[in-house]
Amino acid sequence: MKRLLPLLVLCGCTLGPDYKRPQLELPAQYPEPAPAAAQALAPQWWQLYSDKTLDGLIDTAQKANADVRLAAARVQEAEGALREARAALFPEVTGSYTYARSRVSTVASPPVPPGFPLIRPNHTLAASTNFELDFWGRFARASEAARANLFGAQYARDTVQLSLAGAITQAYFALRSLDAQLAVLENAIRVRRESLDIAQARLDAGLASELDVHQARGALYDALVQKRDAVRNRALVEHQLGLLTGKMDLKLASGELFALPLAPVPPPGLPSALLERRPDIRQAEENLVAANAQIGIARAAMFPAITLTGVAGGQSAELGDLLTSGAKIWTVGFGLALPLFDAGRRAARVDQATARREQAVAGYQRAVETGFREVADALVNVEQSGDSEAELKQRLDAARAALELSTLRYEKGYSPYLEVLDAQRNANDAELAYVRNRQARLAFSVDLMKALGGGWNSGTEPELRKQR
């Protein structure tokens, strides 16, 4: 055995492929360039919108949201799994104490010598170990997989936090947009009430027909229905924010949409930088690392399991003699278990692990490609919605002027009320479109910040994550 152990140590190795990041073909740059004056993205990117209410909602959510707590608990679970996997690299020592009294037979062969006690006590105090040597790297690969699973759980938690901040920010912008739409609709209701009064007065004076009054009344109720829909939608968005923040009784006062600043567009950088800037991509890579390590675990199971066993302690009839030199007992053993026939079961497990690695490669590639597309889409949306705002402002100014002229012409009797109705609808639609475009601009800026990782990057990772 003494000659065999050095040979086994020299032959020991870690089976399975070592991890190498897949080489993916990425474009040199995004299709849509970012503004030259863009600034770097901070981890608390939502503070760029300078809204204390929004800051408070996100801060509350990061502490109380169920998805965040769930992700944090999974990190704790993965930490425990890593400690367990690392513990397998070390021997487990168990201490035991037993006491027994036994009686020997007087008629058994050989016979009991005269004067020999028939009832004998026995005290045993011992430490024992059973240690499987990791010659083939099975436990090392298991530790590698557990470490990757821990990193993946941490990245998943970061992804949840980023997604949560984005969801709250966009829901908050939707709430402020509905506040602005309600203001537009309340003004439209006021204008249409005035128009109804004018139409009724003209009817009473014999200057208009009942058709004008009915048209004015229909337009008023149309605006009232639109307002009711906006009130309902605002309540639903408020409920959504309550769910996201963990405050189901959340109530928010009305706010001003156009008081929210348009955050500067962050620089997208090179597409290859996404590999380090998005936690979901890093999570997909850690899934690949873990799947790669599982191949080594499966391969190691095809080789002999080498086990060392040992017992050391004391045994005596009297408790006080347990620690004396004469009571010493010890046993040292060496075992080897070699799979001889399993009908291809272990080889099939290697094939399964290899296939799971290919699945993880595809998942990693999909995560990278999705990230690239999301950044490219967000850049287009940010630019186009910004260009649209100037055009929508021109449309709004023209619609307001047309409404003013058509109302004046109707009051003077130069045009029918239908012209006023069309002008009111156009002005109302133009106002709402302008408001919704501002919400879209804000939402698209959030999309871009999320797509770029929200200020997250691997350079800010804890030291444990950098260990490989």
N, C-alpha and C positions, 0 to 999 in steps of 0.2 A: 504494500500500500504506500509506503514511504517513497518508493521509486515511481509509483504511478501518479501521485499528486502533482509533482513538478511538470510531468508531461502533459497532464490535463490543463494545468494553468497556461502552459505555452500554447496549447492548442485552442484555448478559449477565444471566442470572437463574438462580435455582435452581428447577428444575421439580419438580413433585410437591407433594402436600399436606404442610403442616407438621403435626407430631404434636399432637394434643389428646387428653387422657385421656377415654375414653368415660364418659358419665354413666349410672350404674347406679342403679336404685331399690333402696335398702337400708332395712330396717326401722329405726325410731328406736332400738330397744333389743332385747335378746335376750328370748326368751320367759321364760327362767328367770333371775331376778335373783341376783346374787352376794351373799355375806354382806357386811354393812356394814364389818366390821373387816378386810377383806381388804387385803393389802399388795401393793405393786408387785412385778413379777416380775423377778428378776435374770438376767443372761445365763447364769450357772452355776447354774441353777435346781435341778439335782440335788443340790446341796450342802444344800438344805433338809431332806434326809432324814438328814443327819448320819451317814453311813456311809463310813468311810475306804476300805473295800474297794470300794464302788461308785465313789467318786471316782477311785481308782486304775485301775479298769477303763475308765472313760470317758477318762481322760487317756491311757492306753495306746492305746486305739482311735483317738483323734483323730490319733495319730502313725503308727499301723501299719495301719489298716484299708485294704483295697484300694479300696473305693468312694471314700473320702476322697482317696486318692492319685490315683485316676482323675479325680475332679472337679478337683483342684488342677492336674493336667496339662492339662486342658481350659481352665482359666483361662490358663495359660501360652500355650497355642495361640492363644487369643482375643487375648491381648496382642500376640503377633506379628502376627496378622492386622490388628489396628488400626494398628500401626506401618507395615505394608505399605500399608494404605489411605491413611494420611496422607501417605506418601511420594509417592503419585501426584499430589499437589497441587504438587509441586516438580519442576523440571527434573532430568533425569538427564544428567550430563556424563561422557563416556567419553574417556579418554586413549589414544593409540595411537602406536606408533613402527614404521615399516616401512623395510626396506632392500631394494633390488632392483638387479640388474645386467641390462641389456638390450642387445641388438645390433640395429642397424638394417640393413635390406637395402640392398645396393649396386645392385640392379637395379630398385628400385621407382621410382615416379614420385611426386614429383619426385626427381631424383637427389641423392645426398648430395654436398654441396659438397666440393671438394678440401680435404684437411687436417682434415675433421670426424671426430672419433673415432667409430669404429663401435661400440665397447662403452662404454656410459655407466653409471656408478653413480647411484643416486638414494636419498637419505635423506629421509624424511618424518616429522615430529613434529607431532602435531595433537591438539586437543581438540574433540570434537563433541557436539552435543546434538540431541535430537528431543523436543520438548515439546508435548503437546496441551493447549491452553488450556481451562480448565474454565468455559466461558461458560454452559453450561446446568446446571451444578451436579451433573454425573454423579459426579465424584470426591468432591464434598462430601457427597452423599447416600450414597455408598459408605462414606465415613468415618463418617457418622452411623450407618449400619447396623452397621459393625464395632464402634463404641463400644457400641451397644446389645447386640450379641452378647457383648462382654466383660462388661458389667454382668450380663447374663443368666447367663453362666458363673459369675460370682462369686456371684450369688444361688443358683444351682443348687448350688454348693459349700456355701454356708451351709445350704441345705435338707438336703443330705446329712448334714452335721454334726449338725443338729438331729434329724433322723430317727434317726441312729445313736445319739445320746445317749438318745433315747426308747426305742429298741429294747433297748439294753443295760439301761436302768433297769427296764423291764418284765420282761425276762428274768431280771434279778437278783431282782426281787420274786417271780417264779414259782419261782425256786430256793429262796428263803427260805420260800415257802408250802409247797413240797414237803418241806422240812426239818421244818416244823411238822406237816404231815400224817403224816410218818414217825413223829414223836413220838407223835401221837395213835394211830396204828396199832400202834406198839410197846406202848403202854399197853393197847390193846384186846387184843393178843395175850396180854399178861400176865394180864389179867382173864379171858380165855377159857380160858387154861391152868388157872387156879385153878378156874374153873367146871367144867372137865372133871374135875379132881381131885375136886371136891365130888360131881359126878354119879357118878363111879366109886366113891367111898367109900359113897355112899348105896346104889348098886347092890350093893356087897359086903355092906352091912348089911341088905339086903333091903327098903330103904325106897324104892327107885326101880326103874324098868324100864330095859332096855337101850336103849329109845327115847331116854331122856334122855341117855345116854352118846353115842349116835350123833349126836344133835342138837348136843351140846356139841362133839364132835369136828368136825362139819361147820362149825360157827360159827368154830372155831379156824382151820381151813384156809381159810375164806373171808377171814379177816383176814390170813393169811399171803400169799394171792394178791394182796390189795389192797396189801400192803407191797411185794411184788415189783414190781407195776405202778408204784408210787411211786418205787422205786429206779431202775427203767428210765427213767421220765420225767425224773427228776433228772439222770441221765447225759446224756439228750438235750438238756436245757436247758444243761447245762454245756458240751456240744459247741457249741451255738449261741453261747454267750458266747465260746468260744474262736475261733470263726469271726469274730465281730464285732470282737474285740480283736486279731485277727491272731496269737493264741497258741494254736496247735492242741493243745498239751499242757496246757492250762489245767486246774488242779485247785483247787477251792475247798472249804474246810472248812465244816462245818455252821454255820448262824447262826440267830439268833432273829428270827422275823418280827415279833413284837409289840414288839420293841425299836426298830423303825423308827418314827419319829414321823410322824404324819399332817400333811403340809405344809399350811400355810394356803392357802386358796383365793385365787388372784390375782384382782384386779378385771378383768372382761372389757372394760370401757370401752364405747365406742360401736361399733356394727358398722362404721361408716365408718373407724374407726381400724385395722381389719384391713388396709386397703390399704397401710399403712406398717409394720405389725408382723410380717407374714408374708413371709419371703423367697420362698416359692413363688409368691405373688401378684405380687410385684415382678418375679420372673422371667417370669411370663406377660405382664406389661406390657412388659418389654423385648423380648420376642418380637414384640409388637405394634408397638413403635417400629421395630424392624428391618424388619418387613414393610411398614410405612408408607413407610420410606425406599426400599425396593426399587421402589416405584411411580415415584418420581422418577428412579431409575436407568433404568428401562424407558422412560420418556417421553423422557429426554435422548438415548437412542439413536436417536430419530426425527429428530433435528436434525443439522445439519452438524457434523463434527468438524474443528476448526481447529487446525492444527499449525504450529509454528515449528521450523525446522531451522537449524543453524549449524555451521560448521567454522572453526577458527582455529589457525594453527600456522606451521611453517616447512618449506621444501623446498629441498634443495640437493644438489649433486653431491658435495661434501665435508662430512664430519660436522662439522667445525669451523665451517662457515658456517651451520649450522642456525638459530642465534639471532641472526644479523645482520639488519639491516633489509631488505636486499635479498631475503632468503629468505622473507619473510612471505607467507602465503597466507590467504585467508578466503573463506567462502561464507555467505550468509544467504538463507534461503528461507522461503516461506510456502505452506502447503497447505490445501486445503479439500476434504473428502470428504462428499458429500451423497447420502444414499440416494434413488435415483430410483424403483426398483421392487423390492419384495421379496415380492409376493403376500400382503401383510398379516401378514408374520411379526412385525414389530416391534409392530404394534397388538395382535397376539395375546399377545405377552409382557406388554404393559401390562394386558390383561384378566386374564392369569394372576396378575400381581402384585397386582392389585386383589382378586381372589378369595382369594389367600393372606392379604391383610390382613383380609378378612371372617372367615376361619378363625381368625386370631389374636384378633380381637375376641371371637368366640365362646369361644375358649379362655380368654381373660382373664375373661369373664363367668362361665364355669364354675368357674374357680379361686376367684373371689370368693364365689360361691354355695356352693361346697364348704367354704370356710373358715367361712362363717357357720353352715352346718349342723353342722360339726364342733364349733364352740364351743357351740352350742345343745345338741347331744347330750351333750357332756362335762359341761355344767352340770347337766343332768337326772340323768346317771349319778352325779355326785358327790353331789348332794343325796339321791337315792333310796337309794344304797348306804349313806350315813351313817345314814339313818332305819332301814334294814334291820338294821344292826348291833345296835341296842338290842333289836329284836324277836328277833333270833337269839340274843342273850345270854339273854333270858328263856326261849326254847325250850331252850337248853342247860342252864340251871339246872333247869328242870322235868324234862328227860330224865335228868339225873344223879340227881335225887331219886327219880324213878320206878325207875331201875335199882337204887338202894340198897334201896328198899322191896321190889321184886320179888325181889331176891336173898335178902333176909332172910325173906320169906314162903316162898320155896322151901326154904331151909334148915330152916325150922320145919315144913315139910310142909303149908303152907296153900294152895299153888298149884302148878300143873305147871311143868315146865321151859320150856315154850313161852312162858310169860309172861316168864321171864328172858331168853330169846332175843330176844323183841320189844323188851324194854327195852334190851338191849345194842345192838341194831341202831339203835334210835332215838337212843341216846346217842352212838354212833359217828357216825351221820349228822349229828347236831346239831353235834358237835365239828368235823367236816370242813367243814360248811357255814359255821360261824363263821370258820374259818381262811380258806376260799376267799373269803368276803365281805371279810375284811380285805385280802387280796390284790387283790380287785376295787376296793376303795376306793383303794388305793395306785395301781393301774393307771389308774383313772379320773382321778385327780389328774394323772398324767403325760399322759394324753390332753388334759386341759384346758390344761396348760402348753404342749404341742406345738401345740395348736389356736390358742393365743394368740401363737405365734411364739417361745416359749421365751426371752423377754426381748430378742429381736432387734427393732430398729426402725431406720428409715432415718436417725434422728438420730445414730446411732453409725457411719454409713457413712464410709469413707475419702473424702477430699476429691475424688478423681477421680470417684467415683460421683455426687457432687452436681452435677458440671458437666453441663450440657445444652446 
